[in-house]
């Protein structure tokens, strides 16, 4: 068996090479993908058709890494079983990425099916919340399993929602994997740590084609599957270690969760279906600010990666806090509340500025 560092390198190279192949074959891929025109979607922030098969490169490289790393000793997450749980959410995502319309309901069901497979194969779910009343309810396993599936589906969908700027979802995925790996290492869960490092290497290979200029997109297969991998490894960490507080894990996923919750509230308040997309996500406001206030309206090619650079520190800050307070429930919970307040206030300020057209008239 190769050394683990060698496996990490192989995973990175595999992801990069597959991403390059997809980029070279973009005309063939787009001839299939353009059964549905993504450029007309209300949430679209790109102006050129781009292959959405980057997630295939990430997932295949991740699977290769687990296949090469045969040592399951001390790891409660069997590689072959874990790979099997990816199937429903990954294959439904591929169909969506190739231009076939997959309803939001079916995508949610595929995420739930992958989660149910994890629960069935590993007999693990969210065991506690570190909140006294809720913890009493979580002793009843059917409720705990249902809550785990709901949380996993929500976070997987959240990763898809933040996949709107070049590199944003990939950078956040890498940062989340590394933060969780640090947590897992701190409580002796080396198997979890290594799986997360394999995932980070797989995403990094793709990232070189995605950032800064978006030559290849992650797509639904990538976003949903990365969310699935991260959230169920996180649940397994909580299950396997009584030291890690769930609120520290919440901080790792704070940005995608916060953006999704805000989108739901925003749409419900306007009487719109929750599944109806819009262009009012936090990163989309930042993108428009970069276009109008800094670079100019016709320079989206540069405004897109610049917006990612601006958003990333805001998204990664809660992760650092989560790692720092990994075993301190009270401090982690307080941090969640403070970051939540900051997120809402900053979004409201951004919306207020956006409504004041005079503030945009710089050019």
N, C-alpha and C positions, 0 to 999 in steps of 0.2 A: 504494500500500500504506500502511495507517495506521502511525503511529509505534508502536514496540513498547510504550511506556507506555499508549497508547490501547488496544492489543490486550489488555493485562493487565486494564485496567478493563472492557472489553467481556466478557472471559471471566468475571470476577468477577460482573458484573451478570447475565449469562446463567445462570450456576450458581444465583445467588440467586433469579432469577425462576422458573426451572424448579422449584427446590425449593419455592417458594411455591405454584406451581401444583399440585405433587404433594400438598402439605399441604391445600390447598383441596379437592382431589379425593379426600381420604383415604377417605371412605365408599365411593366407587366402587372404589378400589384395594384396600381391605380386603375388599370382597365377593369379590374374586378371590383375594387373598393368603391369606384365612382358610380356603382349602381344607385348610391344615395349621395347627394351632393352636400358634404359637410360645410362647405363655404357659405351656404345660405342659412345655416343654423343660427338662431338668435344669439347663442352664447359664443359663437366662433370669434376668435381673435386673430386668426391667420388669414392670409389672402391668397395663398398658393396651396393646391392640393398636395398632401404629404402622406406617405405610407404610415399606417397606424399599426405596424407589426413589430414595433420595438419591444412590446411586452412579450412576444413570442421568444425573442432572443434572451430576454431576462429569465423567463421561466425555464427554458431549455437549459440554459447555463446553470441555473440553480439546481435543477434535477441532476445534471451531470456531476455537479459538485457533491451532492449527497450520494450519488452512485459510486464515485471514486473514494469517498470517505466512508469506508466500510466499518470502521470501529464504532459500534453502538454501545460500548461498555460504559455503564454509568449514565446513559442517556435514556430517559423515559420516553423519548419521542423516536420511535422506530422510523428510519428513513423511508423504507418502502411503504409503510402505512401512511406516513405523512404525505408523500407524493400522491398517493391515491386520493387523498382528500381534495387535491387541487382540481381534479378532473371536471366536476360540474361547472364551477365558476369560470375556469379557464376556457373551456370549449364554447360555452355560451358567449363569452367575451370575444372569442375569435370570430364567431358568426357576425356579431355586431361590427367588428372592425373591418370585415370584408364587405360591408355595405348592406347586409341583410338587417331589416328592422327587427330588433328584439325589444319587446315592450319592457318598460321599467319593472313591471310586475314579474316577468319571467327572469329578469336579471336578479331581482331580489330573491326569487325562489331558488335560483341556482346558487347564490351565496348561502342561503339557508341550508340547502342540500349539502354543500361542502362542509358547513359547520356541523350538521347532524352526523356526517361521516366521521368527523373528528371526535365528537362525543362518543359515538358508538365504538370506534376503534381504540380510543385511548382512555375512555371513562374519566374524562376530566372536563371541568367547567368552572365558572366563577364560584369559588367556595365561600367568599366573604366580601363585604364592602367596607369594613371598618366603621360602619355606622350601626349602633346597637339595635335599633328597631328592624332595619333592613336585614341585618345579619340573622335575626331570629327567623325571618321569612326564608332566607337562603338555606336554612337547615332542611327545608323541604325541597328535595332534589328536582322534581318536575319544574318548579318555579325557577330554580337556579339555572337549569338547562335552558329554559325558555328565555330567560334574561340574557344568558350567554349568547344564544343565537341572535337575539335582537341586537345586542351590542356589536357583535361581529359583523352582521349585515350592515348596520349603520356606519361603522368605520370603513368597511370596504367601499360602500357607496360614497363616503366622504372623500376617500382618496381619489375617486373618479371625478368628483366635483372640483377638487383643487388642481386637476390636471389641465389647467387652462393657459399656462405660460410655459415657455421653453425652460425646461429644467426644474420647474417648481416641485412637481410631484416626485420626481426622481431624487432631487436634493433632500426633500423632506423624508422620503423613504430611506435613504442612506443614513441620514442623521438619526432617525428613529431606530433603525437596526443597530447602529453603533451605540446609542444610548442604552437600549435594552441589553445589548451584549455586555456593556460595562456593569449594568445591574446584575445580570446573571452571573458574571464572573465574581462579583463581590459576595455572592451567597453560595459559591461553589457549584453552580450549574454549568459546567464546562460544555456539556452537550448542547444546551440551548445557546450558549455563547457562540459556539462554532457554527451552528446553523445560521445564526444571524449574520456572522461575518461572511459566510458564503453568499447570503442574499445581498449584502452590501457590495461585494465584489461583482456580482451579476448585474446589479443596477448601474454600477460605475462604468462598466463596459459600454452599456447603452447610452449613458449620459454624454459621452464624447460625441455622439451623433445628434443628440437632442439639444445640447447647449453649446454655444449661445444662439445658433441660427435655426434650430428646429428642422434639421434635415430628416428626422425620423421621430414619430410620436409613439408614446407608450401605449395608447389605445386602451379599450376596456379590458381586454384580456390581461394586460399588464397591471393597470391600476387596481382592478378588483382582486386579482390574484396576490399582488403585493400586500394589499390590505388584509386579505385572508391570512397570509403567512404571518404577518406581524402581529395581528390581534390574537391568533390562536397560540402562537409561541408566548405571547404576553400572558394569556390566561393560564398556560401551562406553568409559567414562572410563578404566578400567584399560587397556583395549586401546589407546586413543589416546594415553596418556601414561605413559611409563616412570617418571615422578616420583612418581605417587600409589601408595602402598603398599596392597595389598588389606586389610591389617589396619586401616587407617584407615576403609575402607569397611565392614568388619565392625563397627566401633564405631558407625557410623551406624545399623545394623540390630540393634544389640546387644539392645535390649529385646524386640522380637518374637522374635528367635532364642532368647534366654535363656528366655523364657516357654514357647516351644514345646518346647525340649529338656527343660526341667524337667517339662513335662506328659507327654512320652513316657516319661521315666525313672519318673515317679510311677505311671503306669498299668501299665507293664511290671512294676514291683516288686510291684504288687498283683495281678498275673495277669490284668489286664483288657486288652481290645483297645485298641490305640493310638488308634483312631478313636472310641472311646467317650467322649462328653463328660462333664465333671464340673464341680463348682463350687469348685475348689481353685486356680484361677489366682491370681496375685499380686493383680491388681486386685480380684478377688472377695473375697479376705481383707480388703483395705483397705476395701471397701464395707461388709462386715459389721462391721468395727471402728468405722466411722463411724456406723453405725446403732445399735450397742449401747453404745458408749462415749461418743459425743458427742451425737447427735441423738435417739436413741430408735428403737425397733424399727419404728414405723409411719410413719417419715418418710423413706422411701426416695427420694421425689421430690427431696429436698434432699441426702440422703446420696450419691446417685449422682454428681452433679456435684462434690461435695466430694471424693469419692474420686479423681476425675479430677485435680483440682487437686493432691492429695497425691502421686499417682503421677507426674505429668508431670515434675517436676524430676529424679526418679530415671531416667526414660526419656530425658530430653534431655541429661543430664550426659555420657554417653558420646559423644553427637554433637559436643558442643563439644570434647571431648578429641580426637575423630577429626579434626576440622577443624584443630586446633592441631598435631597430629602427622601431618598428611596426607602428608608426604614423609619421615617418620622411621620406618622399619620397627621398629626395636628399641623405641622408646618406645611406639609404637602397640600392639605385641604385648604389652608389659608392662602397658599400660592394659587390654587385653582380659582378661588374667589377673586383674588386681586387681578390675575390675568384676565378673568372673565370681565371684570369691570373695565379694565383698560381696553380690551377688545371692543366692547360695545361702545364706549365713549369715543374711541378713535374712529370707529366706523360712522358714528353719528356726525362727528365733525367732518369727515370726508364727504358724507352725503350733503351736509349743509353747504360746504364749499362748492360741490358739484351743482347744486341748485342755484347758486348765485353766479349767474352767467358773467357778471362784470368781473369776477375774480379770475376768469379764464382769459380775459382780453389782454394778453401780454404781447401777442404777435400782431 
